[in-house]
Amino acid sequence: MSKSQEIIEMTEKYGAHNYHPLPVVISRAQGAWVWDCEEKKYLDFLSAYSAVNQGHGHPKILQALRDQAERVTLTSRAFHNDQLGPFLKQVCELADMEMALPMNTGAEAVETAVKAVRKWGYTHKKVAGDQAEIICCNDNFHGRTTTVISFSSDEQYRDGFGPHTPGFKLIPFGDAEALEAAIGPNTVAFLVEPIQGEAGVVVPPEGYLKKVREICDRHGVLLVLDEIQVGLARTGKMFCFEHDGIRPDMLILGKALSGGVLPVSMVLSSKEVLGVFKPGDHGSTFGGCPIGCAVARAAIEVLIEEGLVQRAAELGAKFAERLASLRGNKVESVRGRGMLLAVVLKESAGAARGYCEQLMEKGLLCKETHQNVIRFAPPLVIDEKDLDWAFDRIREVLG
């Protein structure tokens, strides 16, 4: 039995079966490439769901990790630390926001956003107690916590986990008129992904976010954008909302905020909104920890210094064009933006999982979503020759 097979069997025996990973065991990684226990080399075309935009093992990020680990890793928020203030300033200036609240996972940041907009609704919009309503979209993915699955439209995410948290209303994604119709006197926020990643890289109609911004302004509703997966250079802009020339009232970040090295997330907004929190209202032992802040500061610098925004835009446009050339017997369409792309398979082509397994055998790692969609999201540091190599294998399997 190979080392990889031994580890897979051990994981299946002792681990809860809440994932269905491809049968590959990654033991080391560098840049856009990873290796298994037997030293077989694979090209990473998922980037840990866009958490590794800066590539695996980036030397600057790892050096920040080592340097900070030798000084202090955790203080809790009972005391100040010398990394938090500079990190908050850096991200607020990057996103042009007034105030930020750091957490750890993306789901924690979404929970933080929900609490903030509800309290804003009671203190500023004067919504009656416990009546605040948040509008979300069908096919959304904002995390796996009990509150977040309560506004999921995916029955598997909800089944067996009730009772579900009230206070949410679902509308179709990409339909601004549906938003207008759904808003009522108790509506405090509209929470939406600029591009729905887990739903299969679904891009809304042109001008959608501009219409949404105007509707939210007119009704005094906060526009909350979840850019955990699509933010931080992935779509060819630092933030996905920049494609539409608008600004949200609240921005949620995670994943690539630390270059995939540590769980670091953040909610950014105005002083009016985040100012609703008083000491004791909300917190996290590890949120804003010195090692997380130091790593995230370096990760942001890498995005800027290495021009990864422009790189995602240019390489993504070229690769999307090449993928589009595969439309035919198996491929229905290609969609996405920047280096967040998806191939939608025809019904007659069968399930996407089998094609991902074939690509894995050829040394390319990607993952299916929603049965008929294959998502492609390599690290933004990937070489063009490696993209050529990847396309050759995709063409062999899907062409």
C-alpha positions as CSV (number, residue, x, y, z in Angstrom):
1,M,0.0,0.0,0.0
2,S,1.3,3.4,-0.9
3,K,1.8,6.1,1.7
4,S,-0.9,8.2,0.1
5,Q,-3.4,5.3,0.2
6,E,-2.5,4.6,3.8
7,I,-3.2,8.3,4.8
8,I,-6.5,8.3,2.8
9,E,-7.7,5.2,4.6
10,M,-6.6,6.6,8.0
11,T,-8.5,9.8,7.3
12,E,-11.6,8.0,6.2
13,K,-11.5,5.8,9.3
14,Y,-11.0,8.5,11.9
15,G,-12.4,11.6,10.2
16,A,-16.1,12.7,9.9
17,H,-17.1,12.4,6.3
18,N,-18.1,16.0,5.6
19,Y,-16.0,16.3,2.5
20,H,-15.5,14.2,-0.7
21,P,-12.0,15.1,-1.7
22,L,-10.2,13.8,-4.8
23,P,-7.9,10.8,-3.9
24,V,-4.7,12.8,-3.8
25,V,-2.6,13.5,-0.7
26,I,-0.6,16.7,-0.9
27,S,2.6,16.7,1.2
28,R,4.3,19.8,0.0
29,A,3.7,22.8,-2.2
30,Q,5.5,25.7,-3.9
31,G,4.1,28.4,-6.1
32,A,1.4,26.9,-8.3
33,W,2.7,23.3,-7.9
34,V,2.1,20.7,-5.3
35,W,3.5,17.2,-4.7
36,D,2.0,14.1,-3.2
37,C,3.6,11.6,-0.8
38,E,5.1,9.7,-3.7
39,E,6.6,12.9,-5.2
40,K,4.1,13.0,-8.1
41,K,3.8,16.6,-9.2
42,Y,0.5,18.4,-9.8
43,L,-0.5,21.9,-10.9
44,D,-2.9,23.5,-8.4
45,F,-5.9,24.8,-10.3
46,L,-8.1,25.5,-7.3
47,S,-5.8,27.6,-4.9
48,A,-7.7,26.3,-1.9
49,Y,-10.9,28.0,-3.2
50,S,-8.9,31.2,-3.9
51,A,-7.1,31.4,-0.6
52,V,-3.7,30.9,-2.2
53,N,-3.8,33.8,-4.7
54,Q,-0.2,34.6,-3.8
55,G,1.0,31.0,-4.5
56,H,2.0,28.3,-2.0
57,G,5.0,29.0,0.2
58,H,5.5,32.6,-0.8
59,P,8.9,33.6,0.7
60,K,7.8,37.0,1.9
61,I,4.7,35.7,3.6
62,L,6.6,32.8,5.2
63,Q,9.3,35.1,6.5
64,A,6.7,37.3,8.1
65,L,5.3,34.2,9.8
66,R,8.7,33.1,11.1
67,D,9.7,36.6,12.3
68,Q,6.5,37.1,14.2
69,A,6.4,33.6,15.6
70,E,9.7,34.3,17.2
71,R,8.4,37.5,18.8
72,V,4.8,36.9,19.9
73,T,2.0,34.8,18.4
74,L,-1.0,35.6,20.6
75,T,-2.0,38.2,23.1
76,S,-5.8,38.0,22.9
77,R,-7.6,41.3,22.6
78,A,-7.3,41.8,26.4
79,F,-4.1,43.8,25.4
80,H,-2.9,45.7,22.4
81,N,-0.3,44.2,20.1
82,D,2.0,46.0,17.7
83,Q,0.7,44.4,14.5
84,L,-3.0,45.0,14.8
85,G,-3.1,48.8,14.4
86,P,-0.9,48.8,11.3
87,F,-2.9,46.0,9.8
88,L,-6.2,47.7,10.3
89,K,-4.8,50.9,8.8
90,Q,-3.4,49.1,5.8
91,V,-6.6,47.3,4.9
92,C,-8.9,50.3,5.5
93,E,-6.8,52.4,3.2
94,L,-6.7,49.6,0.6
95,A,-10.5,49.3,0.6
96,D,-11.2,53.0,1.3
97,M,-13.2,52.1,4.5
98,E,-13.2,53.9,7.8
99,M,-13.1,51.0,10.3
100,A,-12.4,47.2,10.3
101,L,-13.0,44.3,12.6
102,P,-10.7,41.3,12.2
103,M,-11.8,37.7,12.8
104,N,-10.5,34.3,11.7
105,T,-12.6,32.3,9.2
106,G,-14.8,33.7,6.5
107,A,-17.9,32.3,8.2
108,E,-17.0,34.2,11.4
109,A,-16.7,37.4,9.4
110,V,-20.2,36.8,7.9
111,E,-21.6,36.2,11.3
112,T,-19.9,39.4,12.4
113,A,-21.5,41.3,9.5
114,V,-25.0,39.9,10.4
115,K,-24.6,41.1,14.0
116,A,-23.4,44.5,13.0
117,V,-26.1,45.3,10.4
118,R,-28.8,44.1,12.8
119,K,-27.6,46.3,15.6
120,W,-27.2,49.2,13.1
121,G,-30.8,48.6,12.1
122,Y,-32.0,48.9,15.7
123,T,-29.8,51.8,16.7
124,H,-29.8,53.9,13.5
125,K,-32.8,52.9,11.3
126,K,-35.0,52.4,14.4
127,V,-36.3,49.0,13.4
128,A,-38.4,47.4,16.1
129,G,-36.6,45.0,18.4
130,D,-35.8,41.6,17.0
131,Q,-37.5,42.4,13.7
132,A,-34.5,43.2,11.5
133,E,-34.5,41.5,8.2
134,I,-31.6,40.7,5.8
135,I,-32.1,39.9,2.2
136,C,-29.9,37.3,0.6
137,C,-29.8,35.5,-2.8
138,N,-30.8,32.0,-3.9
139,D,-27.8,29.7,-4.4
140,N,-25.6,31.8,-2.1
141,F,-22.7,30.4,-0.2
142,H,-21.6,32.4,2.9
143,G,-20.4,29.7,5.2
144,R,-21.5,26.7,7.3
145,T,-22.5,28.0,10.7
146,T,-26.0,27.5,12.0
147,T,-27.0,31.1,11.3
148,V,-25.5,31.1,7.8
149,I,-27.1,27.9,6.6
150,S,-30.4,29.4,7.8
151,F,-30.3,31.6,4.7
152,S,-29.0,29.0,2.3
153,S,-31.3,27.7,-0.5
154,D,-29.3,24.4,-0.7
155,E,-31.4,21.8,1.2
156,Q,-28.3,19.6,2.0
157,Y,-26.8,22.5,3.9
158,R,-30.0,22.9,6.0
159,D,-31.3,19.3,6.3
160,G,-31.0,18.0,9.8
161,F,-29.6,21.2,11.4
162,G,-32.8,23.0,12.4
163,P,-34.4,24.9,14.0
164,H,-33.1,27.6,11.6
165,T,-32.4,31.2,12.5
166,P,-35.2,33.6,11.4
167,G,-34.8,37.1,9.9
168,F,-33.7,36.3,6.3
169,K,-35.4,36.6,3.0
170,L,-34.2,35.0,-0.3
171,I,-34.5,36.4,-3.8
172,P,-33.1,35.4,-7.2
173,F,-29.4,36.3,-7.8
174,G,-28.9,39.0,-10.5
175,D,-32.5,40.3,-10.3
176,A,-32.4,43.9,-9.1
177,E,-36.2,44.2,-9.5
178,A,-36.6,41.3,-7.1
179,L,-34.5,43.2,-4.5
180,E,-36.7,46.3,-4.9
181,A,-39.8,44.2,-4.4
182,A,-38.5,42.4,-1.3
183,I,-37.4,45.4,0.7
184,G,-39.7,46.3,3.6
185,P,-39.7,48.6,6.6
186,N,-37.6,46.1,8.6
187,T,-35.0,45.5,5.9
188,V,-31.5,46.5,7.2
189,A,-29.2,44.9,4.6
190,F,-28.7,43.1,1.4
191,L,-26.0,40.5,1.7
192,V,-24.7,39.3,-1.7
193,E,-21.6,37.8,-3.5
194,P,-20.6,40.0,-6.5
195,I,-19.9,36.6,-8.3
196,Q,-21.4,33.4,-6.8
197,G,-18.4,31.1,-6.5
198,E,-19.8,27.9,-4.9
199,A,-22.9,28.1,-7.1
200,G,-20.6,27.6,-10.1
201,V,-18.9,31.0,-10.8
202,V,-22.2,32.7,-11.7
203,V,-21.6,36.3,-13.0
204,P,-24.7,38.6,-12.6
205,P,-26.0,40.6,-15.6
206,E,-24.1,43.8,-16.6
207,G,-25.0,46.7,-14.4
208,Y,-26.6,44.6,-11.7
209,L,-24.5,45.9,-8.8
210,K,-25.1,49.5,-9.9
211,K,-28.8,49.0,-9.8
212,V,-28.5,47.3,-6.4
213,R,-26.5,50.2,-5.1
214,E,-29.1,52.7,-6.2
215,I,-31.9,50.6,-4.7
216,C,-30.2,50.2,-1.4
217,D,-29.4,54.0,-1.2
218,R,-33.0,54.9,-2.0
219,H,-34.4,52.6,0.7
220,G,-31.8,53.2,3.4
221,V,-30.6,49.6,3.2
222,L,-26.9,48.6,3.8
223,L,-25.2,46.9,0.8
224,V,-23.0,44.1,2.2
225,L,-20.6,42.4,-0.2
226,D,-19.1,39.0,0.6
227,E,-15.8,39.0,-1.3
228,I,-14.2,36.2,0.7
229,Q,-13.6,34.2,-2.5
230,V,-13.7,36.9,-5.2
231,G,-11.8,39.7,-3.5
232,L,-8.1,40.5,-3.3
233,A,-7.1,40.4,-7.0
234,R,-8.8,37.1,-8.0
235,T,-11.1,38.7,-10.6
236,G,-8.7,41.2,-12.1
237,K,-9.5,44.0,-9.7
238,M,-8.3,44.3,-6.1
239,F,-12.0,44.0,-5.1
240,C,-14.7,42.6,-7.4
241,F,-17.1,45.5,-6.9
242,E,-14.6,47.8,-8.7
243,H,-15.7,46.2,-12.0
244,D,-19.1,48.0,-11.5
245,G,-17.7,51.3,-10.3
246,I,-19.6,51.2,-7.0
247,R,-18.8,51.0,-3.3
248,P,-20.5,48.7,-0.7
249,D,-21.5,49.9,2.8
250,M,-19.8,46.8,4.2
251,L,-17.1,44.5,2.8
252,I,-16.3,41.0,4.0
253,L,-12.8,39.6,3.3
254,G,-11.0,36.3,4.1
255,K,-9.1,33.5,2.3
256,A,-6.3,35.3,0.4
257,L,-6.2,37.9,3.1
258,S,-3.4,35.8,4.6
259,G,-2.2,34.1,1.4
260,G,-3.6,30.8,2.7
261,V,-1.1,30.7,5.6
262,L,-3.4,31.3,8.6
263,P,-7.2,31.9,9.0
264,V,-7.6,35.7,8.8
265,S,-10.8,37.4,7.9
266,M,-12.2,40.9,8.2
267,V,-15.3,43.0,8.1
268,L,-14.9,46.6,6.9
269,S,-17.4,49.4,7.0
270,S,-18.0,53.0,8.2
271,K,-17.7,54.2,11.7
272,E,-21.4,54.6,11.8
273,V,-22.0,50.8,11.2
274,L,-19.1,49.2,13.0
275,G,-19.3,51.8,15.7
276,V,-22.4,50.0,17.0
277,F,-20.1,47.5,18.7
278,K,-19.1,48.4,22.3
279,P,-16.6,46.5,24.4
280,G,-18.1,43.1,25.2
281,D,-20.6,43.0,22.3
282,H,-18.4,40.8,20.1
283,G,-15.0,39.3,20.1
284,S,-12.5,36.5,19.2
285,T,-9.5,35.2,21.1
286,F,-7.5,34.8,17.9
287,G,-9.1,37.5,15.8
288,G,-6.5,40.3,15.3
289,C,-3.7,38.1,16.8
290,P,-0.2,39.4,16.1
291,I,0.9,36.5,13.9
292,G,-2.3,36.7,11.8
293,C,-1.9,40.4,11.3
294,A,1.8,40.2,10.4
295,V,1.1,37.4,7.9
296,A,-1.8,39.3,6.3
297,R,0.2,42.5,6.1
298,A,2.8,40.7,4.0
299,A,0.2,38.9,1.9
300,I,-1.4,42.2,0.9
301,E,2.0,43.7,0.1
302,V,2.7,40.7,-2.2
303,L,-0.6,41.4,-4.1
304,I,0.5,45.0,-4.7
305,E,4.2,44.6,-5.3
306,E,3.9,41.7,-7.7
307,G,1.1,43.3,-9.7
308,L,-1.2,40.3,-9.2
309,V,-4.4,42.4,-10.0
310,Q,-3.2,43.1,-13.5
311,R,-1.8,39.6,-13.9
312,A,-5.2,38.1,-13.0
313,A,-6.9,40.3,-15.5
314,E,-4.5,39.6,-18.4
315,L,-3.9,35.9,-17.9
316,G,-7.6,35.3,-17.0
317,A,-8.8,37.0,-20.3
318,K,-6.4,34.9,-22.4
319,F,-7.3,31.6,-20.6
320,A,-11.0,32.2,-20.8
321,E,-10.7,32.7,-24.5
322,R,-8.8,29.4,-24.8
323,L,-11.4,27.6,-22.7
324,A,-14.2,29.0,-24.8
325,S,-12.6,27.3,-27.9
326,L,-13.6,24.0,-26.3
327,R,-17.3,24.5,-26.6
328,G,-18.8,21.6,-28.4
329,N,-19.7,18.0,-27.5
330,K,-19.0,18.2,-23.8
331,V,-18.7,22.0,-23.0
332,E,-21.8,24.1,-22.9
333,S,-20.2,27.4,-21.8
334,V,-17.4,29.2,-20.0
335,R,-18.0,31.9,-17.5
336,G,-16.1,33.9,-14.9
337,R,-13.9,36.9,-14.5
338,G,-10.2,37.3,-14.2
339,M,-8.7,34.1,-12.9
340,L,-12.0,32.7,-11.5
341,L,-13.3,30.7,-14.3
342,A,-15.7,27.8,-14.8
343,V,-16.5,25.3,-17.5
344,V,-20.2,24.3,-17.6
345,L,-20.7,20.9,-19.0
346,K,-23.6,19.7,-21.2
347,E,-26.0,17.4,-19.6
348,S,-25.0,14.7,-22.1
349,A,-21.4,14.9,-20.9
350,G,-22.2,13.4,-17.5
351,A,-21.0,14.5,-14.1
352,A,-18.1,16.9,-13.6
353,R,-16.5,14.7,-10.9
354,G,-15.2,12.1,-13.5
355,Y,-13.5,14.8,-15.5
356,C,-11.8,16.2,-12.4
357,E,-10.5,12.7,-11.7
358,Q,-9.2,12.4,-15.2
359,L,-7.4,15.7,-14.9
360,M,-5.9,14.7,-11.6
361,E,-4.4,11.6,-13.3
362,K,-2.8,13.9,-15.8
363,G,-1.4,16.1,-13.0
364,L,-3.9,18.9,-12.9
365,L,-6.0,19.5,-9.7
366,C,-9.4,21.2,-9.9
367,K,-12.8,20.5,-8.4
368,E,-16.3,20.1,-9.5
369,T,-19.2,22.1,-8.1
370,H,-23.0,21.5,-8.6
371,Q,-22.5,18.3,-10.6
372,N,-21.9,19.9,-14.0
373,V,-19.4,22.7,-13.4
374,I,-15.6,22.5,-13.2
375,R,-14.0,25.5,-11.5
376,F,-10.5,26.7,-12.5
377,A,-8.8,29.2,-10.2
378,P,-5.0,28.8,-10.1
379,P,-2.6,30.9,-8.0
380,L,-2.2,34.3,-9.6
381,V,1.6,33.8,-9.6
382,I,1.3,31.0,-12.2
383,D,3.6,31.1,-15.2
384,E,2.1,31.4,-18.7
385,K,3.9,28.2,-19.7
386,D,2.2,26.4,-16.9
387,L,-1.2,27.7,-18.1
388,D,-0.3,26.3,-21.6
389,W,0.5,23.0,-19.9
390,A,-2.8,23.0,-18.1
391,F,-4.8,23.9,-21.2
392,D,-3.3,21.0,-23.1
393,R,-4.6,18.6,-20.5
394,I,-8.0,20.2,-20.2
395,R,-8.3,20.0,-24.0
396,E,-7.4,16.3,-23.9
397,V,-10.1,15.6,-21.4
398,L,-12.9,18.0,-22.5
399,G,-12.0,18.9,-26.1
